[in-house]
Amino acid sequence: MASNDSQDQESRRIELMDHEFGVEKELEEESEDEEVEGWDDWEAENDDVDEGESSDTDFLCFFCHSRYGSCDALFDHCSSSHHFDFRGIRTGLGLDFYGAFKLINYVRSQVAEHRCWNCGVACQSNQDLQNHLHETVNIEAINPLLDDERYLKPFMKDDSLLYNFGEDEEGEDDYAVPIDKEELIRDLKNYEDISIDDDHADTCDKSGVKVVSASNEKNGVSSIEHAGSTGGKLKEIKNVNDNYFGAYSSFGIHREMISDKVRTDAYRQVILKNPSLLKNAVVMDVGCGTGILSLFAARAGASRVIAIEASEKMAAVATQIAMDNGLWQGKIPNGGFNQPTGVIEVVQGMVEELDKSLQVQPQSVDVLVSEWMGYCLLYESMLSSVLFARDRWLKPGGAILPDTATIFVAGFGRGGTSLPFWENVYGFNMSCIGKELVGDAAQTPIVDIVDNLDIVTSSAVLQTFDLATMKPDEVDFTASAVLEPCFGGSSGSITDDLESLTTLCYGVVLWFETGFTSRFCKEMPGVLSTSPYTPKTHWSQTILTFREPIAIASEKLIGDRLAAVGTDACPATKIHLRISIARAAEHRSIDISLEIAGFGPDGRRRKWPAQLFSLR
């Protein structure tokens, strides 16, 4: 018979996980007191919400069932009633956004177990815990606990506090510390190291539409809900890998990739037309699939090609293809003698486990080639495997193809959404569907083709990777970009009317380019682009939709000084972005955070609440 304490704990956890909150609190603009360059002002406080505005946001107390309409009210209650001074602890430990994010999840997880967040004492019930709570004894003792990456995963479903705790605090600038890039990377990296409980694992749906779970080649990834044992973690990662590589056993996926002329021709050109690089070279192909890149390398004159493929089926297929084309390095009987027939040897397994199947001398490979890119460049987390192979087997000064990768960002307009389609369906207005889809897209990244005519801002480089020198932990990053209006009519004179020079930016689109630069490709460098301005590829682009569209216009226009920045009456002349991309807790998935600030023609600034997206 279960004890009352266990029932109490379970009911508490269910309540925490099922509690849902209303809409986030709307922020207004504030005057800019310093240069708009740089990002120190990201932490500046926003003006209070107008007194007449109502807020449906409901913030649940850490320790009891009380709920409050603002973060300030909740923190005051926790400090006075439960001896938990969130703001004081954050100040004392110098926690940035991510540190404070982890602190919230840490405390919620401890309370759910009736454990004191401060001293670690386990209590019999929630009431006993509340009676036990005391003033902070040693604030520094909390810091090491926050190093655990599991606390970057929200403990409570739809916890509004996680995304609003910095928005309405008085004097936030007094204690907010600048975000250190190395610290940020350390906080966000290696989400896959989180322990996984098998009981909480289920499989993502497969879809015929390229949205999040991803169609065709990007499916079969398991979804993780909670943390558990180390054994469970290893089993879960294995299951994810099995599903991932199993998905690549479909010939349809490989036909799609090979038929992507932009992709395949880019690799074919640089491999076949750089003889000084490939002639007599030892080549390693990571994730060879059908072996198409290995075949190109063999044709280019490589002396040895090590083709590595984790999918058991595709490794067998690649071997057969190499044999059928007389390029397999195996031996076949010929008049009583075994004679080698080619240069390609296919190894089945993950590159991290290559030593179990084949002995390759460290730093003995001349050229490392791989088509590792996923949606938004980093989905699938295969880059880490390529860097592993580089560090172990590539010669000093050896070539890696491609050797650079760059992520770009730009704003898109109404045409980049589904709104136009649903407004006229065989003469009927179905715009209610379009509006709902746009709302859903504010939480879910969409992989789709964006027409270059629907781009309404300048393009900007978000992040560049040098694959020859980058460190594995640099796969996760935070970067900033500034977008300016760029659309038809924006070059008009100052006498042009406001309406004709204003458009709505509904979100941002991300794409990537990989470079085969002259550093290694002396005879013929190359570029593989997934830009909206170039022929489409199977990667499409990745779309992040704003919660509400932002009106933008040329700096020549003077908007209403009393109107909110980003509205039709006072369009923004610049949009500042801060975007973080990191490997997610779900193995081979990525998490994306998006922070937005708009600047009016008079220098006023408006910041919108941060948005979090997961590409799975």
C-alpha positions as CSV (number, residue, x, y, z in Angstrom):
1,M,0.0,0.0,0.0
2,A,1.5,3.3,-1.0
3,S,2.2,5.8,1.8
4,N,0.4,9.2,2.1
5,D,3.8,10.8,1.6
6,S,4.2,9.1,-1.8
7,Q,0.7,10.1,-2.8
8,D,1.4,13.7,-1.7
9,Q,4.6,13.8,-3.7
10,E,3.0,12.4,-6.8
11,S,0.0,14.7,-6.7
12,R,2.5,17.6,-6.3
13,R,4.5,16.6,-9.4
14,I,1.3,16.1,-11.4
15,E,0.1,19.5,-10.4
16,L,3.5,21.1,-11.4
17,M,3.6,19.4,-14.8
18,D,0.0,20.0,-15.7
19,H,-0.3,23.6,-14.7
20,E,-0.6,25.9,-17.7
21,F,-0.2,29.6,-17.8
22,G,-1.8,32.4,-19.9
23,V,-0.3,34.8,-22.3
24,E,3.0,36.5,-21.6
25,K,3.1,40.1,-20.3
26,E,3.4,42.7,-23.1
27,L,6.5,44.9,-23.0
28,E,6.7,48.4,-24.1
29,E,9.6,50.4,-25.5
30,E,12.0,52.6,-23.6
31,S,14.4,55.4,-24.5
32,E,17.9,54.5,-25.6
33,D,20.4,56.1,-23.3
34,E,23.6,55.0,-25.0
35,E,24.9,53.9,-28.4
36,V,22.8,51.2,-30.1
37,E,26.0,49.3,-31.0
38,G,26.8,46.5,-28.6
39,W,24.6,44.4,-26.4
40,D,25.1,45.7,-22.9
41,D,21.7,47.4,-23.1
42,W,19.9,44.0,-23.6
43,E,19.7,43.7,-19.9
44,A,18.2,47.2,-19.4
45,E,14.8,47.3,-17.8
46,N,11.7,47.8,-19.8
47,D,9.1,50.4,-19.0
48,D,6.3,49.1,-16.8
49,V,3.2,47.9,-18.4
50,D,0.5,50.5,-18.6
51,E,-1.7,50.5,-15.5
52,G,-4.8,50.0,-17.6
53,E,-3.4,46.8,-19.1
54,S,-4.5,43.5,-17.5
55,S,-2.2,40.5,-17.2
56,D,-3.4,36.9,-17.4
57,T,0.1,35.5,-16.7
58,D,0.0,33.2,-13.6
59,F,3.2,32.5,-11.7
60,L,3.1,29.5,-9.4
61,C,5.1,29.7,-6.1
62,F,8.1,27.4,-5.7
63,F,6.9,26.1,-2.3
64,C,3.1,26.4,-2.0
65,H,0.0,26.7,-4.2
66,S,-0.1,30.5,-4.2
67,R,-0.1,32.2,-7.6
68,Y,0.8,35.7,-8.6
69,G,0.3,38.0,-11.5
70,S,3.9,39.2,-11.7
71,C,7.4,37.9,-11.1
72,D,8.0,40.7,-8.6
73,A,5.0,39.7,-6.5
74,L,6.0,36.1,-6.6
75,F,9.6,36.9,-5.5
76,D,8.4,39.1,-2.7
77,H,6.1,36.3,-1.4
78,C,8.9,33.7,-1.6
79,S,11.3,36.0,0.2
80,S,8.9,36.9,3.0
81,S,7.1,33.6,3.5
82,H,9.6,31.0,2.5
83,H,13.1,32.6,3.1
84,F,13.9,32.3,-0.6
85,D,15.3,35.6,-1.9
86,F,15.6,34.9,-5.6
87,R,16.9,38.3,-6.5
88,G,19.4,38.4,-3.6
89,I,20.8,34.9,-4.6
90,R,21.0,35.9,-8.2
91,T,22.9,39.1,-7.3
92,G,25.2,37.3,-4.8
93,L,26.2,34.6,-7.2
94,G,26.3,36.9,-10.2
95,L,24.0,34.7,-12.2
96,D,23.3,35.6,-15.9
97,F,20.1,34.6,-17.6
98,Y,21.1,31.0,-18.0
99,G,22.3,30.7,-14.4
100,A,19.0,32.1,-13.1
101,F,17.1,29.8,-15.5
102,K,18.9,26.8,-13.9
103,L,18.3,28.1,-10.4
104,I,14.5,28.1,-11.0
105,N,14.5,24.6,-12.3
106,Y,16.8,23.4,-9.5
107,V,14.6,24.8,-6.8
108,R,11.4,23.4,-8.4
109,S,13.0,20.0,-8.7
110,Q,14.0,20.0,-5.0
111,V,10.6,21.1,-3.8
112,A,8.9,18.4,-5.8
113,E,11.0,15.9,-3.8
114,H,10.2,17.7,-0.5
115,R,13.9,18.5,-0.2
116,C,15.3,21.8,1.1
117,W,17.0,23.6,-1.8
118,N,19.4,25.2,0.7
119,C,20.7,22.5,2.9
120,G,19.5,19.4,1.2
121,V,17.5,18.0,4.1
122,A,14.7,15.6,2.9
123,C,11.3,16.2,4.6
124,Q,8.3,13.9,4.9
125,S,5.8,16.2,3.2
126,N,5.4,19.6,1.5
127,Q,4.1,21.1,4.7
128,D,7.1,19.8,6.6
129,L,9.3,21.3,4.0
130,Q,7.6,24.7,4.4
131,N,8.0,24.5,8.1
132,H,11.7,23.6,7.7
133,L,12.7,26.4,5.2
134,H,15.2,28.8,6.7
135,E,17.5,31.7,5.8
136,T,20.3,31.0,3.3
137,V,23.2,29.5,5.3
138,N,26.0,29.4,2.6
139,I,25.0,30.9,-0.7
140,E,28.3,29.8,-2.4
141,A,27.4,26.2,-1.7
142,I,24.6,26.5,-4.2
143,N,26.8,27.4,-7.1
144,P,28.3,23.9,-7.8
145,L,24.8,22.5,-7.9
146,L,23.9,24.8,-10.7
147,D,26.7,23.3,-12.9
148,D,24.4,20.3,-13.6
149,E,23.2,20.7,-17.2
150,R,19.9,18.9,-16.4
151,Y,18.6,22.2,-15.0
152,L,18.7,23.8,-18.4
153,K,15.7,21.6,-19.1
154,P,12.4,23.1,-17.8
155,F,11.3,21.0,-14.8
156,M,7.7,22.2,-14.9
157,K,5.8,22.2,-18.1
158,D,5.0,25.7,-19.5
159,D,6.7,27.4,-16.6
160,S,6.0,31.1,-17.4
161,L,8.5,32.2,-14.7
162,L,11.4,30.8,-16.9
163,Y,10.6,33.3,-19.7
164,N,9.6,36.3,-17.7
165,F,11.7,36.5,-14.5
166,G,13.9,39.2,-16.0
167,E,11.3,41.3,-17.7
168,D,9.7,43.3,-14.8
169,E,12.3,43.4,-12.1
170,E,13.2,46.8,-10.7
171,G,16.9,47.7,-11.0
172,E,17.8,44.7,-13.2
173,D,20.7,46.6,-14.6
174,D,22.2,46.8,-11.1
175,Y,22.9,43.1,-10.8
176,A,22.8,41.7,-14.4
177,V,26.3,40.7,-15.5
178,P,27.5,40.6,-19.0
179,I,27.1,37.2,-20.6
180,D,30.5,35.6,-21.0
181,K,30.7,33.6,-24.2
182,E,32.8,30.8,-22.8
183,E,30.5,30.5,-19.8
184,L,27.4,30.4,-22.0
185,I,28.9,27.7,-24.2
186,R,29.8,25.7,-21.1
187,D,26.2,26.0,-19.9
188,L,24.6,25.0,-23.2
189,K,27.0,22.4,-24.5
190,N,26.6,18.6,-24.4
191,Y,22.9,18.5,-23.6
192,E,23.0,14.8,-24.7
193,D,25.0,14.1,-21.5
194,I,21.8,14.5,-19.5
195,S,20.7,11.2,-17.9
196,I,17.7,9.7,-19.5
197,D,15.0,7.6,-17.8
198,D,13.7,4.9,-20.2
199,D,10.2,5.2,-18.8
200,H,9.9,8.8,-20.1
201,A,11.1,8.1,-23.7
202,D,8.8,8.0,-26.7
203,T,9.2,8.5,-30.4
204,C,8.5,11.6,-32.4
205,D,5.8,11.5,-35.1
206,K,6.9,11.1,-38.7
207,S,5.4,13.7,-41.0
208,G,5.2,14.3,-44.7
209,V,5.6,18.0,-44.0
210,K,9.0,19.5,-43.3
211,V,8.1,20.8,-39.8
212,V,10.3,20.2,-36.7
213,S,10.2,16.4,-36.7
214,A,11.3,16.8,-40.3
215,S,10.2,14.9,-43.4
216,N,12.0,12.4,-45.5
217,E,15.7,12.1,-44.4
218,K,15.4,13.8,-41.0
219,N,13.1,11.6,-39.0
220,G,13.1,8.7,-36.5
221,V,14.5,10.7,-33.5
222,S,13.3,9.7,-30.1
223,S,11.7,12.3,-27.8
224,I,12.9,12.6,-24.2
225,E,10.7,13.9,-21.3
226,H,12.7,13.5,-18.1
227,A,16.1,12.7,-16.6
228,G,17.1,9.5,-14.9
229,S,19.9,6.9,-14.6
230,T,23.2,6.8,-16.5
231,G,22.3,3.4,-17.9
232,G,19.1,4.8,-19.1
233,K,20.9,7.7,-20.8
234,L,23.3,5.4,-22.7
235,K,20.4,3.2,-23.8
236,E,18.4,6.2,-24.9
237,I,21.3,7.6,-26.9
238,K,21.8,4.2,-28.5
239,N,18.1,4.0,-29.3
240,V,18.2,7.5,-30.9
241,N,21.2,6.5,-32.9
242,D,19.6,3.3,-34.0
243,N,16.5,5.1,-35.2
244,Y,18.5,7.9,-36.8
245,F,20.8,5.6,-38.8
246,G,17.9,3.2,-39.5
247,A,16.0,6.1,-41.1
248,Y,18.9,6.5,-43.5
249,S,18.3,2.9,-44.7
250,S,15.5,4.2,-46.9
251,F,16.6,4.5,-50.5
252,G,14.1,7.4,-50.9
253,I,16.2,9.5,-48.6
254,H,19.4,8.8,-50.6
255,R,17.6,9.5,-53.9
256,E,16.5,12.9,-52.6
257,M,20.0,13.8,-51.5
258,I,21.7,12.6,-54.7
259,S,19.0,14.3,-56.8
260,D,19.8,17.5,-55.0
261,K,21.9,18.9,-57.9
262,V,23.2,21.8,-55.9
263,R,24.5,19.5,-53.2
264,T,25.9,16.7,-55.2
265,D,27.5,18.9,-57.9
266,A,29.2,21.0,-55.3
267,Y,31.1,18.0,-53.9
268,R,31.7,16.5,-57.4
269,Q,33.3,19.6,-58.7
270,V,35.7,20.2,-55.8
271,I,36.7,16.5,-55.6
272,L,37.2,15.9,-59.3
273,K,38.7,19.3,-60.2
274,N,41.3,19.6,-57.5
275,P,43.8,16.9,-58.6
276,S,46.7,18.3,-56.5
277,L,44.5,17.6,-53.4
278,L,43.1,14.1,-54.3
279,K,45.8,12.4,-56.4
280,N,47.3,9.5,-54.4
281,A,45.6,10.8,-51.2
282,V,44.3,8.8,-48.3
283,V,40.6,9.9,-48.0
284,M,38.2,9.3,-45.2
285,D,34.4,9.8,-45.9
286,V,32.4,10.1,-42.7
287,G,28.8,9.1,-43.2
288,C,29.2,7.8,-46.7
289,G,25.6,6.6,-47.4
290,T,25.6,5.2,-50.9
291,G,29.3,6.0,-51.1
292,I,28.8,8.7,-53.8
293,L,31.6,11.0,-52.3
294,S,33.9,8.0,-52.0
295,L,33.3,7.1,-55.6
296,F,34.2,10.6,-56.6
297,A,37.4,10.5,-54.6
298,A,38.4,7.1,-56.1
299,R,37.8,8.5,-59.6
300,A,39.9,11.6,-58.7
301,G,42.9,9.3,-58.0
302,A,42.8,8.7,-54.3
303,S,45.1,5.8,-53.2
304,R,42.8,4.7,-50.4
305,V,39.3,5.7,-49.5
306,I,37.9,4.7,-46.0
307,A,34.1,5.0,-46.2
308,I,32.4,4.9,-42.8
309,E,28.7,4.3,-42.6
310,A,26.7,3.6,-39.4
311,S,23.7,2.1,-41.1
312,E,24.2,-1.6,-41.5
313,K,22.0,-1.8,-44.6
314,M,23.6,1.2,-46.3
315,A,27.2,0.0,-45.5
316,A,26.3,-3.2,-47.4
317,V,24.8,-1.3,-50.2
318,A,27.9,1.0,-50.5
319,T,30.1,-2.0,-50.6
320,Q,28.0,-3.6,-53.4
321,I,28.1,-0.3,-55.3
322,A,31.9,-0.1,-55.0
323,M,32.2,-3.7,-56.2
324,D,29.8,-3.1,-59.1
325,N,32.0,-0.2,-60.3
326,G,35.3,-2.0,-59.8
327,L,36.4,0.3,-57.0
328,W,36.1,-2.0,-54.0
329,Q,39.4,-2.7,-52.2
330,G,38.4,-6.2,-51.3
331,K,39.9,-9.2,-53.1
332,I,38.1,-11.5,-55.6
333,P,39.3,-14.9,-57.0
334,N,41.0,-14.6,-60.4
335,G,42.6,-17.7,-61.9
336,G,43.4,-19.1,-58.4
337,F,44.9,-15.8,-57.1
338,N,43.2,-13.1,-55.0
339,Q,43.7,-9.7,-56.6
340,P,42.8,-6.3,-55.2
341,T,40.3,-4.5,-57.4
342,G,40.0,-0.9,-56.1
343,V,40.7,1.6,-53.4
344,I,37.4,1.9,-51.4
345,E,36.9,0.0,-48.2
346,V,33.5,0.4,-46.4
347,V,33.4,0.1,-42.6
348,Q,30.1,-0.3,-40.9
349,G,29.8,1.6,-37.6
350,M,30.0,5.0,-36.0
351,V,33.2,6.9,-36.7
352,E,33.8,7.1,-32.9
353,E,34.0,3.3,-32.8
354,L,36.1,2.9,-35.9
355,D,39.0,1.3,-34.0
356,K,36.8,-1.7,-33.2
357,S,36.5,-2.5,-36.9
358,L,39.6,-1.2,-38.6
359,Q,43.1,-0.1,-37.5
360,V,43.8,3.3,-39.0
361,Q,47.0,5.0,-37.9
362,P,46.4,8.3,-36.1
363,Q,47.0,11.4,-38.3
364,S,47.4,9.3,-41.4
365,V,44.5,10.7,-43.5
366,D,45.2,13.4,-46.1
367,V,41.6,14.4,-46.9
368,L,38.5,14.2,-44.6
369,V,35.3,14.6,-46.5
370,S,31.7,14.5,-45.2
371,E,28.3,15.8,-46.1
372,W,27.3,16.3,-42.4
373,M,25.0,19.3,-42.6
374,G,21.4,19.1,-41.3
375,Y,18.5,21.6,-41.3
376,C,19.7,24.9,-39.9
377,L,23.2,23.5,-40.5
378,L,23.5,21.9,-37.0
379,Y,20.5,19.6,-36.7
380,E,21.5,16.0,-36.3
381,S,24.7,16.9,-34.4
382,M,26.8,15.1,-37.0
383,L,29.5,17.8,-37.0
384,S,30.8,16.5,-33.7
385,S,31.6,13.2,-35.3
386,V,33.4,14.9,-38.2
387,L,35.5,16.9,-35.7
388,F,36.3,13.7,-33.8
389,A,37.6,12.1,-37.0
390,R,39.6,15.3,-37.8
391,D,41.3,15.3,-34.4
392,R,42.1,11.6,-34.5
393,W,43.0,10.8,-38.1
394,L,43.6,13.9,-40.2
395,K,47.3,14.7,-40.8
396,P,48.6,18.1,-39.5
397,G,47.7,20.5,-42.3
398,G,45.4,17.9,-43.9
399,A,42.3,19.0,-45.8
400,I,38.8,18.9,-44.5
401,L,36.0,19.3,-47.1
402,P,34.1,21.5,-46.6
403,D,36.4,23.7,-44.5
404,T,34.1,26.5,-43.6
405,A,30.4,26.8,-42.7
406,T,28.4,30.0,-42.2
407,I,24.8,30.6,-40.9
408,F,22.9,33.7,-42.3
409,V,19.8,35.4,-41.1
410,A,17.2,37.8,-42.6
411,G,13.7,38.9,-41.9
412,F,10.8,37.7,-44.0
413,G,7.4,39.3,-44.7
414,R,3.8,38.1,-45.0
415,G,4.5,36.0,-48.1
416,G,6.8,33.8,-46.0
417,T,3.9,32.7,-43.9
418,S,0.9,30.5,-44.8
419,L,-1.5,33.5,-44.5
420,P,-1.9,34.3,-48.3
421,F,-2.7,30.7,-49.1
422,W,-5.6,30.4,-46.7
423,E,-7.2,33.7,-47.5
424,N,-8.6,32.5,-50.8
425,V,-9.2,28.8,-51.1
426,Y,-11.2,28.3,-54.3
427,G,-12.9,31.6,-53.5
428,F,-13.5,30.9,-49.8
429,N,-11.9,32.7,-46.9
430,M,-10.1,30.3,-44.6
431,S,-7.8,32.8,-43.0
432,C,-8.7,31.5,-39.5
433,I,-6.5,28.5,-40.3
434,G,-3.6,30.7,-41.5
435,K,-3.7,32.7,-38.3
436,E,-3.7,29.6,-36.1
437,L,-0.7,28.2,-38.1
438,V,1.2,31.5,-37.7
439,G,0.6,31.3,-33.9
440,D,1.8,27.8,-33.8
441,A,4.9,28.7,-35.8
442,A,5.9,31.1,-33.0
443,Q,6.8,28.0,-31.0
444,T,7.9,25.6,-33.7
445,P,10.6,26.1,-36.3
446,I,9.5,25.3,-39.8
447,V,11.7,23.9,-42.5
448,D,10.5,25.2,-45.9
449,I,11.4,27.2,-49.0
450,V,11.2,31.0,-48.6
451,D,11.0,33.0,-51.8
452,N,13.7,35.7,-52.0
453,L,10.9,38.2,-52.9
454,D,9.5,37.6,-49.4
455,I,12.7,38.8,-47.7
456,V,12.1,42.2,-46.2
457,T,15.4,43.0,-44.5
458,S,19.1,43.0,-45.2
459,S,20.9,39.7,-44.7
460,A,23.5,39.3,-41.9
461,V,26.1,36.7,-41.0
462,L,25.1,35.0,-37.7
463,Q,28.0,32.6,-37.2
464,T,31.0,31.3,-39.1
465,F,32.8,28.1,-38.4
466,D,36.3,27.2,-39.5
467,L,36.1,23.4,-39.5
468,A,39.9,23.1,-39.8
469,T,40.5,24.8,-36.4
470,M,37.3,25.0,-34.4
471,K,36.9,23.2,-31.1
472,P,34.1,20.7,-30.5
473,D,32.5,22.9,-27.8
474,E,32.2,25.7,-30.3
475,V,29.3,23.9,-32.1
476,D,27.0,25.6,-29.5
477,F,27.0,29.4,-29.8
478,T,25.3,32.7,-29.1
479,A,25.6,35.5,-31.7
480,S,24.1,38.9,-32.5
481,A,23.0,40.4,-35.8
482,V,21.4,43.7,-36.9
483,L,18.7,43.7,-39.7
484,E,17.6,46.8,-41.6
485,P,14.6,47.2,-43.8
486,C,15.2,46.2,-47.4
487,F,12.2,46.0,-49.7
488,G,10.7,47.7,-52.7
489,G,9.9,51.4,-52.1
490,S,12.3,51.7,-49.2
491,S,14.6,54.0,-51.2
492,G,11.8,56.6,-51.6
493,S,12.3,60.2,-50.6
494,I,11.4,61.6,-47.2
495,T,8.2,63.0,-48.7
496,D,6.9,59.5,-49.4
497,D,3.9,58.6,-47.2
498,L,4.5,56.3,-44.2
499,E,2.2,53.5,-45.4
500,S,3.9,53.0,-48.7
501,L,7.3,52.6,-47.0
502,T,6.2,50.3,-44.2
503,T,6.0,46.6,-44.2
504,L,5.6,43.8,-41.6
505,C,8.4,41.5,-40.6
506,Y,6.9,38.2,-39.5
507,G,10.0,36.5,-38.4
508,V,13.5,35.5,-39.4
509,V,14.8,32.9,-41.8
510,L,18.1,31.0,-41.3
511,W,20.2,29.3,-44.0
512,F,23.8,28.2,-44.4
513,E,26.7,28.1,-46.8
514,T,29.6,25.7,-46.7
515,G,32.9,26.7,-48.4
516,F,35.5,24.6,-50.1
517,T,38.1,27.4,-50.0
518,S,41.4,27.9,-51.8
519,R,43.1,26.9,-48.5
520,F,42.7,23.3,-49.7
521,C,41.1,23.5,-53.1
522,K,43.8,25.3,-55.0
523,E,42.6,24.6,-58.6
524,M,38.8,25.1,-58.0
525,P,37.3,26.4,-54.8
526,G,33.6,26.0,-54.4
527,V,30.5,27.0,-52.3
528,L,27.4,25.1,-51.4
529,S,24.6,27.5,-50.6
530,T,21.1,27.0,-49.3
531,S,20.2,30.7,-49.6
532,P,16.7,31.9,-50.7
533,Y,18.6,33.7,-53.5
534,T,20.1,30.6,-55.0
535,P,18.5,27.4,-56.4
536,K,16.6,25.4,-53.8
537,T,18.1,22.4,-52.0
538,H,16.6,19.6,-49.9
539,W,17.7,21.6,-46.8
540,S,15.3,24.4,-47.7
541,Q,15.5,27.2,-45.0
542,T,14.6,27.3,-41.3
543,I,11.9,29.7,-40.3
544,L,11.5,31.3,-36.9
545,T,8.2,33.2,-36.6
546,F,7.8,36.2,-34.2
547,R,4.9,36.1,-31.7
548,E,3.7,39.3,-33.4
549,P,4.8,40.9,-36.6
550,I,7.1,44.0,-36.4
551,A,6.4,47.0,-38.6
552,I,9.6,48.2,-40.2
553,A,10.5,51.2,-42.4
554,S,13.3,53.4,-43.6
555,E,15.2,55.6,-41.2
556,K,14.0,58.6,-43.3
557,L,10.5,58.2,-41.9
558,I,9.6,59.9,-38.6
559,G,7.0,57.9,-36.7
560,D,4.6,58.8,-33.9
561,R,6.7,59.6,-30.8
562,L,3.9,58.3,-28.6
563,A,3.3,55.1,-30.4
564,A,5.0,51.8,-29.6
565,V,8.1,51.0,-31.7
566,G,7.4,48.3,-34.2
567,T,3.8,49.3,-34.9
568,D,2.4,50.9,-38.0
569,A,2.4,54.3,-36.4
570,C,6.1,54.0,-35.4
571,P,7.9,51.3,-37.5
572,A,11.2,50.1,-36.4
573,T,14.2,51.1,-38.5
574,K,16.5,48.4,-37.2
575,I,15.9,45.0,-35.6
576,H,18.6,43.7,-33.3
577,L,18.7,39.9,-32.8
578,R,20.5,37.7,-30.4
579,I,20.3,34.0,-31.3
580,S,21.6,31.0,-29.4
581,I,21.8,27.5,-31.0
582,A,22.8,24.5,-28.8
583,R,22.6,20.8,-28.9
584,A,19.4,19.8,-27.1
585,A,18.7,17.2,-24.4
586,E,17.2,15.1,-27.1
587,H,20.2,13.5,-28.8
588,R,20.8,14.9,-32.3
589,S,18.3,17.7,-31.8
590,I,19.0,21.4,-31.4
591,D,17.4,24.2,-29.3
592,I,17.2,27.8,-30.5
593,S,16.6,30.9,-28.4
594,L,15.6,34.2,-30.1
595,E,15.8,37.6,-28.5
596,I,14.5,40.6,-30.4
597,A,14.8,44.4,-30.0
598,G,13.4,47.0,-32.3
599,F,14.7,50.6,-32.6
600,G,12.6,53.5,-33.8
601,P,13.7,56.4,-35.9
602,D,14.1,58.5,-32.8
603,G,16.3,56.0,-31.1
604,R,13.7,54.5,-28.8
605,R,13.9,50.8,-28.2
606,R,11.4,48.1,-27.6
607,K,12.3,44.6,-26.5
608,W,10.1,41.5,-27.0
609,P,10.1,38.5,-24.7
610,A,12.6,35.8,-25.7
611,Q,11.3,32.8,-27.7
612,L,12.5,29.3,-27.5
613,F,12.4,26.8,-30.4
614,S,13.3,23.1,-30.6
615,L,14.2,21.4,-33.9
616,R,13.5,17.7,-33.5
